[in-house]
Amino acid sequence: MLKKVARAIQRGSWKVTAAMLSLAVIVAMGLGAFGVHYLKTQVVEASTSIAKKRAADAKRDSEQILKEATKGVKKKVKDSRAAEKKESRAKTPDEAKASSVLTDQVRAQLPGDLVYDHGSFIVNSNKTPLNASIASTPYATNDVVTHQGKQIAAKGNALLTKRTRQYENRETTGNGRGAFTPAGWHQQTLKGSYYKYAVNRGHLLGYALVGGLKGFDASESNPKNINTQTSWANQAREDDSKGQNYYEGLVRKALDQNKRVRYRVTSIFATDQDLVPVGNEIEAKSSDGKLEFHVFVPNVQNGFSINYYDGKITLD
C-alpha cells in the first residue's frame, strides 16, 4: 500500500483521495517509525520534484516571453530604421536638384571632375592639395568678402587636433546663438517637411571641430564664420544623405582618434554680388593619410528654391 501511494506522490500526483492518503497514514503508523519515516521521505522527494518541475516550467515560459518580446523589439527597430532610410532618401536632393546651382561660373571654381553622391558631389576624385604634415600648432582662420556692402563669410582654414575638439554644448561654453542673422536671411517655416525651417545659421568651421581652440569665436554670431545655409545642407549626416554634418562627422571621428587634420571650407558664390553662397567646398586630410576627402555640398533643399542674390525663398 505504501509503495503505491509513494509512487503516486513521486509522480507528482496530488489527486490521491483523502481516504487513500488517510489509509496510508494508518498503515504507516501501524508499521511504526519506519513507515512514518518512509512516507515523510516520499512526500519531501515529491515536493522537491514538483518544485523543480514548476521552476523549469517557469524558466521555459519566461524565456519564451523574453524571446517573443525581443523579437518584437528587433522588428520595431528594423522597421524604424527602414522608415528613417526611406525618409532620408526622400529629403535628400536628387542629382537634378543638387546640380541646379552648377552654372558655368560655379563649375569653374571647383577643380577636376564632379560626381554626385547622395545630395553632394565628390570633387577631383576626393583628392585635395592640403598638406596635413605641416609643423604648426593648431589654428583656425576666416576670410570674408564684401557683397552689396555686406560682410560675408568666405573661407575657413584650420589645422585641427583633439585639442581643438569641443564636446560641451554651446550654452555651457558661451558660444550660443544670439540674435545675429547672416546676410540674405529670409526664414520660412515648412509644413509637412522633415526640416521645420528652410535655413540655418550655417558655419564654415564647425563648433565641435574648433570650439576647443582658445581665441576662436565658434559662436553662431560670428559673421566671419556664419552664412545662410539650408537646413539640409547644414544638418544632413546619413550615409545616404550627405550634407556638411556628414563630412564633419568624419573629421570628428579622426580627431577623437588623436589625428591631426588640415581642414578647409570655401563658400562658392554664383556671382560676386550674391549674399548667399550656392554651396560649400569642403576639404580634409589627416597627417597619416587615412582621412582625405574633397566635396561640394550644394546649398539647396527639397521644397523650395533660393534667390542667391538676396536670399529670398520661393516655396515649390
ABEGO torsion letter per residue (X at the ends): XAAAAAAAAAAGBAABBAAAAAAAAAAAAAAEAAAAAAAAAAAAAAAAAAAAAAAAAAAAAAAAAAAAAAAAAAAAAAAAAAAAAAAAAAABBBAAAAAAABBAAAAAABBEBBBBBGGBBBBGGGBBABBAABBBBBBBBBBBBBBGGBBBBABBBBBBBAAABBABBAAAAGABAEABBBBGBBBBBBBGBABABABBBBBABBAAAAAABBGBBABAABAAABBBBBAAAAABABAABBBAAAAAAAAAAAAAAGBBBBBBBBBBBABAABABBAEBBBBBBBAAGABBBBBBBBBBBBGBBBBAAAGBBBBX
